[in-house]
Amino acid sequence: MNTILICDDDKDIVSALDIYLSSEGFATLKAYDGLECLQLAQANPVDLILLDVMMPGLDGIRTTAKLRESCNVPIILLTAKSEDADKVLGLNIGADDYITKPFNPIEVIARVKSQLRRYTSLGGKGGGGPAGDLGVLTNGGIALDDGAKSVTVDGEPVSLTPLEYNILLLLIKNPGRVFSTSQIYELVWNDPSLGSENTVAVHIRHLREKIEIDPANPRYIKVVWGLGYKMEKV
C-alpha cells in the first residue's frame, strides 16, 4: 500500500484529500505546516507528498527545498491560480507537478497515480527490477546505470528526481535526436502536453545545473531553436 503525506494549513482541504485518497486504497499521513511535514517525512516511509505552497511559517517552497536535501519521492504542490511564480519556483527546486485549487478529485487521483507509476519505475517502493534494465548508458562523462537507477558525471554521483532521471534517460537513449517539449512531456509525464513548454524547460534547466559544468553553455543537453532539445554526442 502506498502512503501519501498530505500537508496543508487548511484542515478542511487535508480532510477532503484524505477522503479522496483513502477511497482509492492509499494510506495517508497528515501535516498542517511545513515543519510537521518534514518531521513526518523523516520518521515514516512515504511514497508521495501533496504539499500546499502558501502556509504560515515554513511555506511549501522552502519545505520542498528542505525535502530535496534528503528525499527523492514525488512532490505535488497545491497552488492557487494566482501563484504562477511559485509554481515555476517550486518546479525549479525539485517539485514534480502541481495541482491548482480548487481541485477536482478525479484530477488529484490521476496525478497521484501517474507520479507513483513513475516513481516505482525508477526503483522506488516495489518498483524497478532487472527485467526492464537498459544497463549502463554513457555519453562523455555521463554514466547512467539503469539497473541501479543511478547517475554519475565524471565519476561523481548525481542525485536526480524521478522526472529529471526520466528526461535524462530519454535523451541519453537517443543521442542526437531532437525531441520537442511536447514529446518530452508526453513521454516522461505520460500526460497530454497542453501548456507543457514551461514545465519541461524548468526541469531541463534544473537537470543541466546538476550534470553540466557550465549550465549556461551546456555540453550535453542542447537547445535546437524552434524544435526542442537533444543530447549532444560527446
C-alpha positions as CSV (number, residue, x, y, z in Angstrom):
1,M,0.0,0.0,0.0
2,N,1.3,3.4,-1.0
3,T,1.5,6.1,1.7
4,I,0.7,9.7,0.8
5,L,1.7,12.6,3.0
6,I,-0.8,15.5,2.9
7,C,0.3,18.9,4.1
8,D,-1.9,22.0,4.1
9,D,-2.7,24.5,6.8
10,D,-6.4,24.3,5.8
11,K,-7.7,21.3,7.8
12,D,-10.8,21.0,5.5
13,I,-8.6,20.5,2.5
14,V,-6.5,17.9,4.3
15,S,-9.7,16.1,5.3
16,A,-11.0,16.2,1.8
17,L,-7.8,14.9,0.3
18,D,-7.7,12.2,2.9
19,I,-11.2,11.0,1.9
20,Y,-10.3,11.0,-1.8
21,L,-7.1,9.1,-1.3
22,S,-8.4,6.6,1.3
23,S,-11.3,5.7,-1.0
24,E,-8.7,4.7,-3.6
25,G,-6.8,2.4,-1.1
26,F,-4.0,4.8,-0.2
27,A,-2.7,5.2,3.4
28,T,-2.3,8.8,4.4
29,L,-0.3,10.9,6.9
30,K,-1.5,14.4,7.7
31,A,0.5,17.5,8.4
32,Y,-0.6,21.1,8.8
33,D,2.6,23.1,8.4
34,G,6.0,22.7,6.7
35,L,7.9,21.7,9.8
36,E,5.4,18.9,10.7
37,C,5.7,17.7,7.1
38,L,9.5,17.5,7.3
39,Q,9.3,15.6,10.6
40,L,6.7,13.1,9.3
41,A,8.7,12.5,6.1
42,Q,11.8,11.8,8.1
43,A,10.1,9.5,10.5
44,N,7.9,7.5,8.2
45,P,8.1,5.7,4.8
46,V,6.3,8.0,2.4
47,D,5.7,7.4,-1.3
48,L,4.4,10.8,-2.4
49,I,3.8,14.2,-0.8
50,L,0.9,16.6,-1.5
51,L,2.2,20.0,-0.3
52,D,0.5,23.4,-0.1
53,V,2.5,26.3,-1.3
54,M,1.0,29.1,0.9
55,M,1.4,28.2,4.5
56,P,2.4,30.3,7.5
57,G,5.9,29.7,8.9
58,L,7.7,27.3,6.7
59,D,5.9,27.6,3.3
60,G,5.7,24.9,0.6
61,I,8.5,26.2,-1.5
62,R,11.0,26.2,1.4
63,T,9.7,22.8,2.6
64,T,10.3,21.4,-0.9
65,A,13.8,22.6,-0.9
66,K,14.5,21.0,2.5
67,L,12.8,17.8,1.5
68,R,15.0,17.6,-1.6
69,E,18.1,17.6,0.5
70,S,17.5,14.0,1.5
71,C,14.3,12.8,-0.2
72,N,13.5,12.0,-3.9
73,V,9.9,10.9,-3.6
74,P,7.4,12.7,-5.9
75,I,6.2,16.1,-4.6
76,I,3.0,17.6,-5.9
77,L,2.4,21.2,-5.0
78,L,-1.1,22.5,-4.2
79,T,-1.3,26.1,-5.5
80,A,-3.8,28.9,-6.1
81,K,-4.4,30.2,-9.6
82,S,-2.6,33.4,-8.7
83,E,0.6,31.7,-7.7
84,D,2.2,31.2,-11.1
85,A,5.6,32.4,-10.0
86,D,5.5,30.0,-7.1
87,K,4.7,27.1,-9.4
88,V,7.8,27.8,-11.5
89,L,9.9,28.2,-8.4
90,G,8.6,25.0,-6.9
91,L,9.3,23.0,-10.1
92,N,12.8,24.6,-10.3
93,I,13.8,23.5,-6.8
94,G,12.5,19.9,-7.2
95,A,8.7,19.6,-7.2
96,D,7.4,17.1,-9.7
97,D,4.0,18.5,-10.5
98,Y,1.3,20.9,-9.2
99,I,-2.5,21.0,-8.9
100,T,-4.4,24.2,-8.9
101,K,-7.0,24.9,-6.3
102,P,-9.9,24.4,-6.3
103,F,-9.1,20.9,-7.5
104,N,-11.1,18.1,-9.0
105,P,-10.9,14.8,-7.0
106,I,-10.5,12.9,-10.3
107,E,-7.5,15.0,-11.3
108,V,-5.9,14.6,-7.9
109,I,-6.1,10.8,-8.0
110,A,-4.9,10.7,-11.6
111,R,-1.9,12.9,-10.9
112,V,-1.0,10.9,-7.8
113,K,-1.2,7.6,-9.6
114,S,0.8,9.0,-12.5
115,Q,3.6,10.2,-10.2
116,L,3.6,6.9,-8.3
117,R,3.9,4.9,-11.5
118,R,6.9,7.0,-12.5
119,Y,8.5,6.7,-9.0
120,T,8.1,2.9,-8.8
121,S,9.5,2.5,-12.4
122,L,12.7,4.2,-11.1
123,G,13.3,1.8,-8.3
124,G,11.1,3.3,-5.7
125,K,8.9,1.2,-3.4
126,G,8.1,-2.1,-5.1
127,G,9.4,-0.9,-8.4
128,G,12.4,-1.4,-10.7
129,G,14.0,-4.8,-11.2
130,P,16.4,-6.2,-13.8
131,A,13.7,-7.1,-16.4
132,G,13.4,-3.6,-17.7
133,D,17.0,-2.5,-17.1
134,L,18.9,-0.9,-20.0
135,G,22.3,-1.5,-18.5
136,V,24.8,1.4,-18.3
137,L,24.3,4.2,-20.8
138,T,27.2,6.6,-21.3
139,N,27.9,9.8,-23.2
140,G,31.1,11.8,-22.5
141,G,31.4,11.9,-18.7
142,I,27.8,10.9,-18.0
143,A,27.1,7.3,-17.0
144,L,23.5,6.3,-16.3
145,D,23.2,2.9,-14.7
146,D,19.5,1.9,-15.3
147,G,19.9,-1.2,-13.1
148,A,20.9,0.8,-10.1
149,K,18.9,3.8,-11.1
150,S,22.0,5.9,-10.6
151,V,23.8,8.7,-12.5
152,T,27.4,9.8,-12.3
153,V,29.2,12.7,-14.0
154,D,32.9,12.4,-14.3
155,G,32.8,9.7,-11.7
156,E,30.9,11.7,-9.2
157,P,27.3,10.6,-8.1
158,V,24.5,13.0,-9.0
159,S,21.1,12.9,-7.2
160,L,18.2,13.4,-9.6
161,T,14.5,13.5,-9.0
162,P,12.4,10.9,-10.8
163,L,11.4,13.4,-13.5
164,E,15.0,14.5,-14.1
165,Y,16.1,10.9,-14.3
166,N,13.5,10.1,-16.9
167,I,14.3,13.1,-19.0
168,L,18.0,12.2,-19.0
169,L,17.2,8.6,-19.7
170,L,15.0,9.6,-22.7
171,L,17.7,11.9,-24.1
172,I,20.8,9.6,-23.5
173,K,19.0,6.7,-25.1
174,N,18.5,8.7,-28.2
175,P,21.7,10.8,-28.7
176,G,21.4,13.3,-31.5
177,R,17.7,13.0,-31.8
178,V,15.7,16.2,-31.3
179,F,12.6,16.0,-29.0
180,S,10.1,18.8,-28.9
181,T,8.9,19.9,-25.5
182,S,5.5,18.3,-26.2
183,Q,7.2,15.0,-27.0
184,I,9.3,15.1,-23.8
185,Y,6.3,15.9,-21.7
186,E,4.1,13.2,-23.2
187,L,6.9,10.6,-22.9
188,V,8.1,11.5,-19.4
189,W,4.9,12.8,-17.7
190,N,2.7,10.3,-19.6
191,D,0.1,13.1,-19.9
192,P,-1.2,15.2,-22.8
193,S,1.2,18.1,-23.4
194,L,-1.2,21.0,-23.0
195,G,0.8,24.1,-22.0
196,S,3.8,22.0,-21.1
197,E,6.6,24.1,-22.5
198,N,7.5,26.0,-19.4
199,T,7.3,22.9,-17.2
200,V,9.7,21.0,-19.4
201,A,12.1,23.9,-19.6
202,V,12.2,24.3,-15.8
203,H,13.1,20.6,-15.3
204,I,15.7,20.6,-18.0
205,R,17.3,23.8,-16.5
206,H,17.5,22.0,-13.2
207,L,18.9,18.9,-14.8
208,R,21.6,20.9,-16.5
209,E,22.6,22.5,-13.2
210,K,23.4,19.0,-11.9
211,I,25.2,17.5,-14.9
212,E,26.8,20.4,-16.8
213,I,30.0,22.2,-15.7
214,D,28.6,25.4,-17.2
215,P,24.8,25.2,-17.4
216,A,24.6,28.5,-19.3
217,N,26.8,26.9,-22.0
218,P,25.7,23.2,-21.9
219,R,27.9,20.5,-23.3
220,Y,25.3,17.7,-23.2
221,I,21.7,18.9,-23.4
222,K,21.4,21.3,-26.3
223,V,18.5,23.5,-27.4
224,V,17.6,23.2,-31.1
225,W,15.9,26.6,-31.6
226,G,12.3,26.3,-32.6
227,L,12.4,22.5,-32.4
228,G,13.3,21.3,-28.9
229,Y,16.1,19.6,-27.1
230,K,18.7,16.9,-27.9
231,M,21.5,15.0,-26.2
232,E,24.7,16.1,-28.0
233,K,27.0,13.2,-28.8
234,V,30.3,13.7,-26.9
